[in-house]
Amino acid sequence: MKSLVELIEWKRDGNRHTEEEIERIVHAFTQGEMPDYQMSAWLMAAFLRGLDADETVWLTRAMRDSGTVVDLSGVGMPVADKHSTGGVGDKTTLVLGPLVASCGVAVAKMSGRGLGHTGGTLDKLESIPGFRVEMSVESFVEQVKRVGIAVIAQSPDICPADKKMYALRDVTGTVPSIPLIVGSIISKKAAGGASAIVLDVKTGSGAFMKTEDEARALARELQRVGHALGLKIQCVVSDMDQPLGRTVGNALEVCEAIRTLKGEGPEDLQELCLELGARMLRLAGAAASNAEGRAALERSLHEGRALETFVRWVEAQGGDPRIVEEPSLLPAAEFSTVLTADRDGFVGGFDAEGVGRAALALGAGRHRKEDAIDPGAGVVLAVKRGDRVVRGDALATAHASTLDRLEAGAERLRASISIADEPPAPRPLFHEV
């Protein structure tokens, strides 16, 4: 049997692991028998040499089995989940979760925090006064059964291998590896208990996968590995070449999610939620087709059932439900400034990552995991790609709690919005399913 050093050397030299070797590496690291520096070396070897189709499945399964696998069989209704590969202004879960749950399919989700230019669902939820994201596995399952939806931070007992491995990948330059990304995403989803999962793979300037080819390659591999672990999975490649909706920043995005649940939200956010939700209902067996699922979701929006489910969800996790009718109860930044067009023309496009980094400079995100965030900071866009503007028209409003942050964020934001003489070519919201 090879030692851990020999296993690192084996992958360094481009060789293929056996399933037993992959299991041993993951187990040794999870149990503290393999120190961080050895796992970092193996991750770099896997990053440079790659993992083949079988190795990726074996790694994902071993990561799933490194801790507790949640059993949701007793919930009494189908259970679905959704995952996004990250973007700017992506508050989809806040709308999609209660929307799907209001149609008879429970939503059980473990989410993450924002880092760098992308926002995190937990940060958005924690901007709601009193909202708790920490919960035991037992309480998580009980809430899914009682309310139909729960969104919490990842439990230390669930997929601990991924938590430890991702912390190393983040600081060793080994994040952008498709096998390692797939292992991280699918292992958590498989351990989370839902059997029907829709994956929203973003592409464009605000996404990790900048090109459609990269996004499609990731989507195909996510679906293949998910199926190998017995999951029902569908991947949607959606656009992140401009921020989703019109807000970027935690409390600002909560407000926009509530407006969307009232039927007053931006068209792109509502359309994305309806299309993803329709697929969640179909995969979970609650709709015979995507069209039937979408019709059910539209009825729920129109009748107010999705908003009612949102209120019950917020209450169940300790949040103040009055925010639905009194958004002033949410945190707000002290200072703001409006950016205007300096000439006539059309909004040629956004550097979506730049908008995300502007929100980061304003205080809405974090550079390091331990950084505190300002829940009221962020950006409100007055325009979308292709809109006609005249000199002096508002383009966006920046919000921050200090004047220094406001100045830095506003400067970055202005550089992220381009004005063109002609309208840009249309860009679809969905690139491929």
Residue, then its C-alpha position, 0 to 999 in steps of 0.5 A: m500500500k502506497s504511503l500518503v507521500e507516494l500517493i502525492e507523487w503518483k498523481r504528480d507524475g500523471n498517474r491514475h488513482t484507484e477508488e481505494e486510494i481516493e477514499r484513503i486520501v479523503h479519509a486521512f485528511t478528514q481525520g487529521e492524519m494527512p496534514d494541510y501541506q500534504m493535501s495542498a500538494w495533492l490538490m495542486a497535483a490534481f489541478l495540474r494533472g487532472l482527474d479522469a471521469d472515474e476519479t472525479v466520481w470517486l472523489t465526490r462520493a468519498m467527500r459526501d461520505s466524509g460526514t453525515v448524509v441528511d435523511l429527508s425521507g420522512v419529510g412527507m413531500p418531495v424535496a428539491d434543491k438548487h445551486s448557483t455557481g455564483g454571480v453578482g446580484d444573484k438573490t435567486t434563492l430568496v425568491l425561488g425557495p418560497l416560490v417552489a415550497s408554496c407549490g408542494v415541493a419542499v426546499a432544503k438548502m445549505s448555502g454559503r457566504g460571499l467572498g470577493h465579487t460574488g454575494g452569499t445567500l447567508d449574508k443576504l438572509e442575515s441582513i434580516p433582523g434576527f434571522r438565524v442561519e446556524m441550525s442542527v441537522e435535526s432542526f433543519v429536517e424538522q423545519v423542512k417538514r413543518v414549513g416546507i423550506a429551510v436554508i442554513a449554513q453548512s453543518p460541520d458534520i456534513c461534508p467536512a472533507d469539502k469544507k477543509m479542502y475548499a479552505l486550502r483551495d482558496v489559498t493555494g490557487t487550485v479553485p478553477s479545476i472542473p473536477l475539484i469544483v464538481g466534487s465540491i458542489i455535488s458532494k454537498k448536494a448529495a449530503g444535503g438530502a435532496s434528490a432533485i437538484v437544478l444547477d444554475v451554471k453562470t457564464g459571462s463577465g460576472a461569473f467564474m466561468k467567463t465563456e460559454d464553452e467553460a460553462r457548458a463543460l462544467a454543466r455536463e460534468l456536474q450532471r454526469v457526476g450527479h447522476a453517478l451518485g443517484l441524483k436527479i439533476q438538470c443544469v441550466v447555463s444562464d447569463m451573468d454578463q450583467p448583474l441579475g435584477r437591479t440590486v447588488g448588496n445584502a439588504l438591498e437584494v432582500c428588498e428586491a426579492i420581496r418585491t419580486l414575490k409581490g409580482e413587482g420585481p425585475e423581469d430577468l430575476q422573475e423569469l430566471c426563478l420561474e424557469l428554474g422553479a419549473r424544472m425543480l417541480r418537474l424533477a421532483g415529480a410535482a409537475a408533468s412538464n416544465a410548462e405545467g410547473r411554470a403555470a403552478l408557480e405563476r398562480s402562486l405568485h399571483e395568489g400571494r402564496a409564495l409571499e406567505t411562504f416567505v413570511r413563514w420561512v423568515e419567522a421560522q428562522g427567527g427573522d422579523p416578518r414585518i420587513v415584508e411591509e416595512p422595508s425600512l426595518l432592514p439595515a440601510a447605509e448612511f451615505s449615497t450618491v447617484l451616478t449619471a450618464d455623461r453623454d447621450g447613447f445606450v447602455g452598451g454593457f456592464d463589467a459585472e465583476g466590476v459592479g460586484r467589486a464596486a459593491l465590495a468596495l462599498g462594504a457589501g462584501r469581504h476580501r477575507k472570510e473573517d471580514a465583517i460586511d455592511p448589510g446596508a451597503g451596495v448598488v441600485l442600478a437604474v438601467k439595464r443593458g441596451d437602455r437608451v440614456v441622455r446626458g444626466d440620466a441616472l445610471a446607478t446609486a451607490h450606498a455606503s456607511t462611510l464617505d471613503r467607501l462611497e468614493a472608492g465604490a462609486e469610482r469602481l462602479r462608474a468604470s463598470i458601466s459603458i455608454a455606446d453610440e448604438p444599442p448592443a446585440p441582444r444577449p439571452l438570459f438562458h444559453e443552454v439547458 
